[in-house]
Amino acid sequence: MSGSPLHPIPLLSMDSQDAVTPLPLLPASQNSSSHSWASRCGPLTWGLNCLLALQHFLVLASLLYAFHLLLVCSLPPGGLSYSPTQLLASSFFACGVSTVLQTWTGSRLPLVQAPSLEFLIPALVLTSQKLPKAIQAPGNASLTMRPCRGPGCHGLEPWNTSLREVSGAVVVSGLLQGILGLLGGPGYVFAHCGPLVLAPSLFVAGLSAHREVAQFCSAHWGLALLLILLMVVCSQHLGSCQVPPCPWRSSSTSSHHIHAPAFRLLSVLIPVASVWILAALLGLSIIPLQVSAAAEAPWFWLPHPGEWDWPLLTPRALAAGISMASAASTSSLGCYALCGQLLHWPPPPPHACNRGLSLEGLGSVLAGLLGSPLGTASSFPNVGTVSLFQAGSRRVAHLVGLLCMGLGLSPRLVKFLTTIPLPVLGGVLGVTQAVVLSAGFSSFHLADIDSGRNVFIMGFSIFMALLLPRWLREASFPLNTGWSPLDVLLRSLLAQPIFMAGLLGFLLENTISGTRLERGLGQGLPSSFTAQEVQKPQKSMEKAAQEYRLPFSIQNLCSCIPQSLRCLCPMPEDPGDEERGPSEPGETADLLIGSEEPCPAEPCLASTREGLRSP
C-alpha cells in the first residue's frame, strides 16, 4: 500500500453507545501519529453512516442477485409461475429483518445477513433430483445445470414443486439452527475452536466461490478487471490519502480542518458506480434472458407467507435442510470470529454465539415461509468489506437492514438492481472473498507455524475440503445409496467446502495431542502485541461484557426466561477464574479419552482478543 507506512489507519468499531471509537494503535515507537482521524473527527454523522450502509447494501445486492441468478438460470425458460424479481424482493425483505434482529439482540456484531453458498449448493442438489440433466456444462458454468427438453422430461408443475421443496428445506434449516442456539450448542462448539479450526475455514471460505466469480467475470473480462483495479487502488494505494476537510465531522468537534481517508471509505461505491455507468454508456450491460424477459413487477408489494403456496416438507427437503443448517452454522461461527478480530473486539462469548445462531434460524424460517429458496446467514463478503473500509458500525448494519426491508416492499425497484452488469457482480465478490481468504493466513500465524502437527492439520483440512466437492462433480457415476433423501444429504454435505474444512479442522485439532502454546491457546501472545496488552485480561473481559451485552430494554427479560434457556443471556463470571493463574502448556487434546485439562470456559481464540492489526 502506498503512502507512509508509519501511519497506519486503525479499524473503527461501535461501542455500546453506538459511537465510533478509535481502536488500539501501535505504541508510540511504532506509530508516530499521535491521533487517528477518527479520534479527531469524533462520532460519524448520519451522512457517512448512510454512505457506508449504501456500499454494504451494494455488496449484499451483488450476493443476492448472483445466487438467485444461478438458481433461476438452472430452470427452463418460463419455469417460474411468478416474477423472479418478486422472489428476489422477498429475499431482500427477509435479509433486512434478520440483519436488524442480529445486530439488536443477536450476536451484537455489525454483521449483514445474506444467503450464502451453503444454501445454494443443497438447493441445486435438490432441484437436480427433480429434472434430469441432458448436459453438464463444463468449466466455470459447471454449477449451471441445463434442463432436459426431450421426450419424457418434466413440465412446469414439477419445477414449482421442486422450489417449494427448497423453501421447505430452508424452513427446516432455520428450525434446526434455532433449536441448536436455544440448547447452547454453538457456544459450546465455539469454545473448542482455536486458530487451527478458524484458519482452514476462512481459507476455504475465500476460495469456495471462485468458480462462480469466474463465471460472472467471464461475461466481460474488461469490465471485471477495471472494477477490481479500481477497488484495489481506492482501498490500498489511495487508502492512506487524507482528503481535507472532513465534511462529516460531528458538532462536538472543534472547528479545525480534519482529514479523512475518503478513498478507503468509498472503495466500493466509487468503483461500482464508475463501471456501472461506463457499461451503460457503452451498451455493455449484460442482463440474463431469464431476468430481462420477466413479467412486469408491481411498484408496491407486501411479502407474506403463502404468497406462492406454502413450503413443501418432504424427506428430501428434510435432508437438504440438515445440510443447510450444518454448513450455515459453521460459516456463521467463522464470521463471528473474523468480524470480532477485524473490529479488535474480544472473541464472542457463548451467549452471543447462541443468540446469533438462534436469530439466524429465525431469519431462515421467515425466508422459507415467504417462498425464498435461500436462507439467511452472516455474510462473508460483507465482513470482507469491513476490512476494506477499516470501519464497522452497528448503526450501519441497522441502516442496511432497514434499506433491505424497504426495498423488499417494491419489486419494481428491485428489478432496477438486475441491471447491474454481471462482471460487476463477479468483481465485487472476488475482491471481498480475497480478503476473507487472507484472513485465514492471518489466523494461522497465531499458532506455531513450524509445528508438524499444525502444518498437517492445516494442509489436510484445506486439501480435503476442496477435493471432495471436485470429486463429486467429476465422478463418472453420481453418489447413489438407493434412498433419495440420503443421497441428497450426502451430496449436499460433501459438496460444502466450508463445512468440510471446519469439521476436519475441529476433529483433528481436538483429537491430535499438542501443547496449548503449540495450538495457539497459550497465555503468550505474538510478538507484535505489547506487554501492556498481555497484562489486560480483566479489561478484555470487561470489554467483551460491554460489547456483547443485550440492550438495556431487554436485559431484564433474562431473569424471566426458564433456566434451560439461560445460555442466551450473559452469566456472571466465576470469581475463581479470575484468581486462577496461567495454565501450564501441557500436552492436551480436548476430545482425547482421559484428557485431564478441559478447554477453558471462554473461547479458545482468546489469544486473538485484540484482533488483527491494521497494515
Secondary structure as GFF3:
##gff-version 3
##sequence-region A 1 615
A	DSSP	beta_strand	12	14	.	.	.	ID=ss1
A	DSSP	beta_strand	20	22	.	.	.	ID=ss2
A	DSSP	alpha_helix	37	41	.	.	.	ID=ss3
A	DSSP	alpha_helix	46	72	.	.	.	ID=ss4
A	DSSP	alpha_helix	84	105	.	.	.	ID=ss5
A	DSSP	beta_strand	113	114	.	.	.	ID=ss6
A	DSSP	alpha_helix	117	128	.	.	.	ID=ss7
A	DSSP	beta_strand	133	136	.	.	.	ID=ss8
A	DSSP	three_ten_helix	139	141	.	.	.	ID=ss9
A	DSSP	beta_strand	145	147	.	.	.	ID=ss10
A	DSSP	alpha_helix	156	182	.	.	.	ID=ss11
A	DSSP	alpha_helix	185	191	.	.	.	ID=ss12
A	DSSP	alpha_helix	195	207	.	.	.	ID=ss13
A	DSSP	alpha_helix	210	217	.	.	.	ID=ss14
A	DSSP	alpha_helix	221	232	.	.	.	ID=ss15
A	DSSP	pi_helix	233	237	.	.	.	ID=ss16
A	DSSP	alpha_helix	262	265	.	.	.	ID=ss17
A	DSSP	alpha_helix	269	281	.	.	.	ID=ss18
A	DSSP	alpha_helix	289	292	.	.	.	ID=ss19
A	DSSP	alpha_helix	315	342	.	.	.	ID=ss20
A	DSSP	alpha_helix	350	369	.	.	.	ID=ss21
A	DSSP	beta_strand	377	378	.	.	.	ID=ss22
A	DSSP	alpha_helix	380	389	.	.	.	ID=ss23
A	DSSP	alpha_helix	394	407	.	.	.	ID=ss24
A	DSSP	alpha_helix	411	417	.	.	.	ID=ss25
A	DSSP	alpha_helix	422	444	.	.	.	ID=ss26
A	DSSP	alpha_helix	452	474	.	.	.	ID=ss27
A	DSSP	alpha_helix	484	494	.	.	.	ID=ss28
A	DSSP	alpha_helix	497	511	.	.	.	ID=ss29
A	DSSP	beta_strand	514	515	.	.	.	ID=ss30
A	DSSP	alpha_helix	531	534	.	.	.	ID=ss31
A	DSSP	alpha_helix	537	547	.	.	.	ID=ss32
A	DSSP	alpha_helix	552	555	.	.	.	ID=ss33
A	DSSP	three_ten_helix	556	559	.	.	.	ID=ss34
A	DSSP	three_ten_helix	563	568	.	.	.	ID=ss35
A	DSSP	alpha_helix	575	579	.	.	.	ID=ss36
A	DSSP	beta_strand	587	588	.	.	.	ID=ss37
A	DSSP	three_ten_helix	604	608	.	.	.	ID=ss38
###
